[in-house]
Amino acid sequence: MKKVILITGINGYLGSKLAIRYKDKYHIVGLEYDTVNLSRIEAYDFEVYGSKNGIQDNIFKNHQFDIIIHTATFYGRSDESNSEMLYTNTYLPQVLVEKAAKYGCQTFINTDTILDRFTSPYALTKKQFRDWLKWYTDQRQLRIINLVLEHFYGPGTSKTNFITLMVQKMLNNEPEIALTKAEQNRDFLYIDDLLEVYDLMLQQHDNFKAFEEFNVGAGQNTNLKYILEFIKTHTASQSKLDYGAIPYRTNELMESNNDISKLKKLGWVPKTKVDDGLSQVINHEKNID
């Protein structure tokens, strides 16, 4: 029999990619904050439960989940309040993992962030949930795999994704784009490489300890100003990039120090160079009607 996997945020960019990728090999069930809009997966016959009003027990009574892949999150880029992010990024997933342990789910794969917890309310709520995950592991209630992600990108992300947003703004030739000084050297990971990390987790999870954590990124930094200038050149944009118009955030990550050797030991290596990935996003946005 096929293993049963619950994917949270199934209509999000990453969640939908995973659901479509695994639909033939596994029995996929979805969890989505608001089930009114399921545009990314509407062509597929996934059973999807809503979580806006809480995590209902019937989800687990109707299915014996082998694995949960948690991708759902609010970034705070769509004017969500701190309370909303605390509810969606900490409280709801904490209830989810509590019920997962109660109903015998074996493995919980969490999608975390590399950002310092005090960089933003988003980062703080994600790290607070990570603390809860460690507590459940210490109680020996289920296996946790925590994927600590750098910034990932790819064709078809929403405008809440920084790279897609910048491509859209420059293609539209917005007169002036307010930016930080863009001195950050960050690790940018292409979506295809990220999906292969999840493949590896599903293949190897039975071999992991009760709590395993992996840094996930390309393993190589790229200067943010380089990325912005690359986008401007390859979109032939007339936009003015106003560097320094926005101050850095408190605890801004200026230099990624992302050691991905643990993943490499399992046989995973990123394949997509940043120039190629950016070109894919630009071409995608150019061809949208």
C-alpha positions in Angstrom: 0.0 0.0 0.0 1.1 3.6 -0.7 2.3 5.6 2.2 0.0 8.4 3.2 1.5 11.9 3.3 -0.2 15.1 4.6 1.2 18.3 3.0 0.4 21.5 4.7 0.2 24.6 2.6 -0.7 22.4 -0.3 -1.8 25.3 -2.5 1.3 27.3 -1.8 4.2 27.3 -4.2 6.4 24.7 -2.5 3.5 22.6 -1.2 1.8 22.3 -4.6 5.1 21.4 -6.2 5.6 18.6 -3.7 2.0 17.4 -4.0 2.1 17.1 -7.8 5.6 15.6 -7.7 4.5 12.8 -5.3 0.9 12.2 -6.4 1.6 8.9 -8.2 4.0 7.4 -5.6 2.1 8.3 -2.4 -1.4 9.0 -1.3 -1.4 12.8 -0.9 -3.8 14.6 1.5 -3.7 18.4 1.8 -4.1 21.0 4.5 -4.7 24.6 3.6 -5.4 27.6 5.8 -8.2 28.8 3.5 -9.7 26.3 1.0 -11.6 28.9 -1.0 -8.6 29.3 -3.5 -6.9 26.1 -4.5 -5.8 27.4 -8.0 -2.4 25.7 -8.0 -3.9 22.2 -7.5 -7.3 22.6 -9.0 -6.5 20.2 -11.8 -5.8 17.4 -9.4 -8.1 15.4 -7.2 -6.5 16.0 -3.8 -8.5 15.8 -0.6 -7.9 19.1 1.1 -8.9 20.1 4.7 -9.1 23.6 6.0 -7.1 24.8 9.0 -8.3 28.3 9.5 -10.6 27.3 12.3 -8.1 24.8 13.8 -6.7 21.3 13.2 -9.7 18.9 13.4 -9.3 15.4 14.7 -11.3 14.0 11.8 -8.3 14.6 9.6 -6.4 12.0 11.5 -9.4 9.7 12.1 -10.0 9.6 8.3 -6.3 8.9 7.5 -3.4 7.1 9.1 -0.6 9.4 8.1 2.9 8.0 7.7 4.6 11.4 7.1 3.6 15.1 7.4 5.5 17.6 5.3 4.9 21.1 6.8 5.3 23.9 4.3 2.5 26.3 5.3 3.6 29.7 6.5 2.7 33.4 6.6 5.6 35.6 5.8 4.1 38.9 6.9 4.4 40.3 3.4 0.7 40.6 2.8 0.0 42.8 5.8 -0.7 39.8 8.2 -0.6 41.0 11.8 1.8 39.6 14.4 -1.1 37.8 16.0 -2.0 36.1 12.7 1.5 35.0 12.1 1.7 33.6 15.7 -1.5 31.7 15.1 -0.5 30.3 11.7 3.2 29.8 12.1 3.4 28.6 15.7 0.0 27.7 17.2 -1.6 25.8 14.4 1.5 23.7 13.5 2.0 23.0 17.3 -1.5 21.6 17.4 -0.8 19.6 14.2 2.4 18.0 15.6 0.6 17.3 18.9 -2.1 15.4 17.0 0.4 13.7 14.7 2.1 12.2 17.8 -1.3 11.3 19.3 -2.4 9.4 16.2 0.8 7.6 15.5 2.3 9.5 12.6 6.0 8.4 12.3 7.7 11.4 10.7 7.2 15.2 10.6 9.3 17.2 8.1 9.4 20.8 8.9 10.3 23.7 6.6 12.3 26.2 8.7 14.2 29.4 8.0 17.8 30.3 8.3 16.9 33.8 9.6 17.8 34.8 13.1 14.6 34.6 15.3 14.7 38.4 16.0 15.0 39.4 12.3 11.2 39.6 11.9 7.9 38.4 13.4 7.9 35.7 10.7 11.4 34.4 11.8 10.4 34.6 15.5 7.2 32.5 15.0 9.1 29.9 12.9 11.8 29.6 15.5 9.2 29.3 18.3 7.7 26.4 16.5 11.1 24.8 16.1 11.4 25.0 19.9 8.2 23.1 20.2 9.4 20.5 17.7 12.5 19.9 19.8 10.3 19.4 22.9 8.2 16.8 21.2 11.4 15.0 20.1 12.7 15.0 23.6 9.4 13.3 24.7 10.2 10.6 22.1 6.8 11.0 20.5 7.8 11.1 16.8 10.7 11.7 14.4 11.4 15.3 13.4 13.3 16.4 10.4 14.0 20.1 10.4 15.0 21.7 7.1 16.6 25.1 7.7 16.1 26.9 4.3 17.9 29.7 2.7 16.0 31.9 0.3 14.5 29.6 -2.4 13.1 30.8 -5.7 11.8 29.6 -9.1 9.3 30.2 -11.9 5.8 30.8 -10.7 6.4 32.0 -7.2 4.0 34.7 -6.0 5.1 38.3 -5.6 5.8 37.7 -2.0 9.0 36.0 -3.2 11.7 38.7 -3.4 13.2 37.6 -6.8 9.8 37.2 -8.5 8.7 40.6 -7.1 11.9 42.3 -8.4 11.5 40.7 -11.8 7.9 41.9 -12.1 8.7 45.4 -11.0 11.6 45.7 -13.5 9.6 44.2 -16.3 6.9 46.7 -15.6 9.5 49.5 -15.6 8.5 50.9 -12.3 10.1 54.3 -12.2 11.9 53.8 -8.9 12.4 50.7 -6.8 13.3 51.4 -3.1 15.9 49.0 -1.8 18.4 48.5 1.0 22.0 49.0 0.1 21.9 45.4 -1.1 25.3 44.5 0.4 24.0 41.2 1.7 25.8 38.0 0.5 23.1 35.4 0.6 22.6 31.8 -0.5 19.8 31.5 -3.1 18.5 28.0 -3.9 16.6 27.1 -7.0 13.3 25.2 -6.6 14.3 22.1 -8.5 17.3 21.6 -6.2 15.0 22.1 -3.2 12.5 19.5 -4.3 15.3 16.9 -4.5 16.1 17.6 -0.9 12.5 16.5 0.0 13.0 13.5 -2.2 16.0 12.5 -0.2 14.2 13.1 3.1 11.4 10.7 2.1 14.0 8.1 0.9 16.2 8.3 4.0 13.9 9.2 6.9 13.8 5.8 8.5 17.6 6.0 8.9 17.5 9.3 10.9 17.7 9.9 14.6 14.7 11.3 16.5 15.7 14.9 15.6 17.7 15.6 12.5 18.4 19.1 11.2 19.8 20.0 7.8 20.9 23.3 6.4 19.5 23.6 2.9 20.9 26.0 0.4 23.1 26.1 -2.7 26.2 26.3 -0.4 27.5 29.4 -2.2 26.7 33.0 -1.6 25.7 35.6 -4.2 25.7 39.3 -3.6 22.2 40.8 -3.6 23.2 43.8 -5.7 24.6 41.4 -8.3 21.2 39.7 -8.5 19.4 43.0 -8.8 21.7 44.2 -11.5 21.4 40.9 -13.4 17.6 41.1 -13.4 17.8 44.7 -14.6 20.1 43.9 -17.4 18.2 40.8 -18.6 14.8 42.5 -18.4 16.2 45.6 -20.2 14.4 47.6 -17.4 14.4 51.3 -17.2 13.6 51.2 -13.5 15.9 53.1 -11.1 17.2 50.9 -8.4 17.3 53.2 -5.3 19.9 51.5 -3.2 19.9 52.7 0.5 16.3 53.9 0.4 15.3 51.2 2.9 17.2 50.6 6.1 18.4 47.1 7.0 16.2 45.1 9.4 17.4 44.5 12.9 19.6 41.4 12.9 19.7 41.4 9.1 21.5 38.4 7.7 24.4 40.0 5.9 26.5 37.0 5.2 25.2 33.5 4.9 27.4 30.9 6.4 25.4 27.8 5.3 27.2 24.5 5.8 25.4 22.0 3.6 28.0 19.2 4.1 25.5 17.1 6.0 23.2 17.0 3.0 26.1 16.3 0.6 27.1 13.3 2.7 23.7 11.8 1.8 24.4 12.3 -1.9 22.6 15.5 -2.6 24.2 18.3 -4.6 22.6 21.5 -6.0 22.7 21.6 -9.8 21.3 25.0 -10.8 23.7 28.0 -11.0 22.1 31.3 -9.9 22.3 33.0 -13.3 20.5 30.0 -14.9 17.8 30.1 -12.2 17.3 33.8 -12.5 17.0 33.5 -16.3 14.2 30.8 -15.8 12.3 33.2 -13.6 12.7 36.1 -16.0 11.6 34.0 -19.0 8.6 32.7 -17.1 7.4 36.2 -16.1 7.9 37.5 -19.7 5.6 34.8 -21.0 2.8 35.4 -18.6 -0.3 36.8 -20.5 
